[in-house]
Amino acid sequence: MVELITILIKVIDLRRVLLLLVLSLSVLSLAVEFLPLEMVYSATSLAVSPDGSRLVSGYIDNTVKVWNLTDGTLINNLSLHSSWVTAVAVSRDGNLGIAGYDDGIIRLWNLSTGQAVKSFSSHTSSVNCLIVSEDGKTLYSAGSDGTIKIWSITELAFIRTLRGHSGPVNDLVHWPAQNRLYSVSDDGTLRIWDTSTNQQVRLIRGEIGALSSVAMDEGRSVLIVGSQDGPIKFYDVKTWNPIRTVKAHNAEVTTISIEGDRVFTSSRDRTIKILTLSSGSLIKMITGHRWDVSSIQVSSERGLIYSSSMDGTVKIWDLENSTELGTLVGFGDGEYFSYSPDGRWLSSDLGSSRVKTIDGSQPERTARVSSGLILQIEKLPRIYGTSPQYINLDSNLLRFSVSKPVVKVLIDGKETEFDTRGEVEAEVASAGSFQIKAYDSTGSFDERTIEVLFEETYMYFLKDSGPYVRGDRVAIGNKSETQFLVNGEWFDMELLSKVKPDTEKPRIDGLAVQLVTLGSEMRLKFSVSDNTGVELVRIESPDSRIQEVSVEAVSSNLDLRVYGTGDYLVTAIDFEGNEKSMAFKLIVEETIFRVAQDYGTLRRGQEVLVTAEGETSFYIKEYGWVEKDILTQARFATEAPVIHGERTQYIPPEQEKLLSFRVSDDVRVAEVEVLGKVYPVNMREMDMFILVNDYGEYTVRVRDVEGNSTEETFKLLAPSKSMSMVNWKSISLVVAIAGILLILLFRRSSSRKRRRKIRL
């Protein structure tokens, strides 16, 4: 009996404990939960705009709803297509909303206006996942048809299909730095794709059943896959060895998100769980949805978790406390009702009549908060904006928004204007980290750092500069007010352009070697042409002087006067600054000139061979440059040369037979010709001794430098014997006569001396 009493007491105590626990929880929980009565459809997916101001959710009533997260109002209720919405996404710049449908169609629309932009049709069944690449240029979609599609957001066009899975593809993760895409499927495999080659590079079998979700940490060291049965599996990215398997849920894991050292999962078991990344142990479980949690998105930057559920609601949770901040309920006809756990709410005209509180009553008007700032109940003011943001060549605006009670906004300590909606657009000179502070009237403030990056942009050099040449395509890393950053070096803005310059060089045609006439006007002839037009031609002469000719035509034949022979460098420059050079050579036929006046060792009338011409001088072969007025091509008016000498000459046989004579000219004798042999003279007067072989008649021709000539005939004879005797008699007679005359002169002189003596 005592034992029975003891047991009863224990049971009673246990019940009391349970009762006290329930009462305590009831006291602590002051929240009023609202339940939709009608026209609420399951929310299949959600996505949040990069700046945190808009939430996009997809529903099975074929609608996409766009919510304003700053006040809980429904902005757009879009019926873009007549099929269930199965996946949604938002572009990186926040301009486009993207929705995938149960029949494989993908729709893009303007997130601000709701206007449809483009429709993609390639999947043959449900679109299960949509992700946008980090650079915002590419969209990846996964479908139940077992394929992965790649689309260009910038060009709104299909790129390619990746095939390999044998079952529906449920989720994707992109690693752009390694050109890797990871996909999971009902076929139980994790497949790794190289996006640069579009080839599958690895297949991993999960061995935990059909795979439903996948995520990778920021450090790219751990990848986690979730299954339709509830377990999740961790992999080492470096080795692809499994690390651990954790029984996280009792039903399909719909989403996995990794933020820092925590793993967030959602499931069809109606829960959201927070696990440690290092061990997979449970940190906290979040409950509140009444049906499957279809999707979650975690924003550690804003300290929020967003979740969508098949119960038709979208909830916002505080990340640190795991407490509910607000709920968004959208009805099929575009009416809405949004509320916070403390009973404050905001609704459309019919929204409040379509909900009831947990006790079954209608919402009280006194509970309504007209501002409806469901995300600002506990912390005012707030800053909303994405980080990082991108600026580019066309836009350098830093964009974010602040809650309406804000009275002052500072960017890096400088006050900035904002509009009545709390939107801020501030120009920034270059990329960097910007410290944002927003103050309300009480002095409370929210503080946030927004990183601004320069969107990778390619430009072209317009001129040669440093290591770059005109037309080089380079990536711009940053910009200032007047310069661009290229590979760590700053260049003036006017050196670069987004438009590729015309780098086609002009064309120069003409004979590389041209023959000219000495002493006459010299012309250099060639033609120039270019696809955009030749602006200028520059000619560098052999003496380094520059002559410039304006052309300004697509093509032109040029016939330019120049002032000498030698090497000319012609450069054609088009309107884009492209240059083309070609070397020309002017040569002359060697020409005989005459020296017009004595000059150095040159004598007037002397013929010289000129081989080149300058502007004011000629080049004489084997002499050098002389002024042009020293030479002439005209003949001098001179007399014919004169030949002096005995026309008949006697040479004894025993002596050399030399024909002797003298030549002279008023200018200069050029040559003497005897027996066809020419003897140069180059003198005004000269004695000539020509050795001949025999006696006889010889014709001597003499020409001067003016071309005058003279001929004379000389006879060369041997003296005869009689001629020799007569000569000796003549000589003896002459000697005898001379002796007689001397004797007579002497005798006459002696007779005069005697006569003088006699007279004395």
Salt bridges, closest charged atoms under 4 A:
GLU33 OE2 - ARG290 NH1 2.21
ASP61 OD2 - LYS65 NZ 3.84
ASP103 OD2 - HIS81 NE2 2.53
GLU134 OE2 - ARG220 NH2 3.32
ASP145 OD2 - HIS123 ND1 3.21
ASP187 OD2 - HIS165 ND1 3.06
ASP187 OD2 - ARG191 NH2 3.63
ASP194 OD2 - ARG180 NH1 3.35
GLU252 OE1 - ARG268 NE 3.28
ASP269 OD2 - HIS249 ND1 2.96
ASP292 OD2 - ARG268 NH1 3.34
GLU301 OE1 - ARG448 NH2 2.28
ASP311 OD2 - HIS289 ND1 3.24
GLU320 OE2 - ARG262 NH2 3.47
GLU324 OE2 - LYS315 NZ 3.12
ASP333 OD2 - ARG354 NH1 2.57
ASP342 OD2 - ARG344 NH2 2.75
ASP394 OD1 - LYS498 NZ 2.90
ASP419 OD2 - ARG421 NH2 3.58
GLU425 OE2 - ARG399 NE 3.15
ASP446 OD1 - LYS379 NZ 3.56
ASP509 OD2 - ARG507 NE 2.85
GLU521 OE1 - ARG523 NH1 3.02
GLU521 OE2 - ARG561 NE 3.47
ASP543 OD2 - ARG545 NE 2.94
GLU548 OE2 - ARG538 NE 3.35
ASP559 OD1 - ARG523 NE 3.11
ASP567 OD1 - LYS585 NZ 3.13
GLU576 OE1 - ARG470 NH2 3.48
GLU607 OE2 - ARG594 NH2 3.33
GLU613 OE2 - LYS628 NZ 2.44
GLU615 OE1 - ARG545 NH2 1.89
GLU671 OE2 - ARG703 NH2 2.16
GLU673 OE1 - ARG703 NH2 3.28
GLU685 OE2 - ARG662 NH1 3.44
ASP687 OD1 - ARG662 NE 2.50
GLU697 OE2 - LYS715 NZ 3.80
GLU711 OE2 - ARG701 NE 2.70
GLU712 OE1 - ARG647 NE 3.13
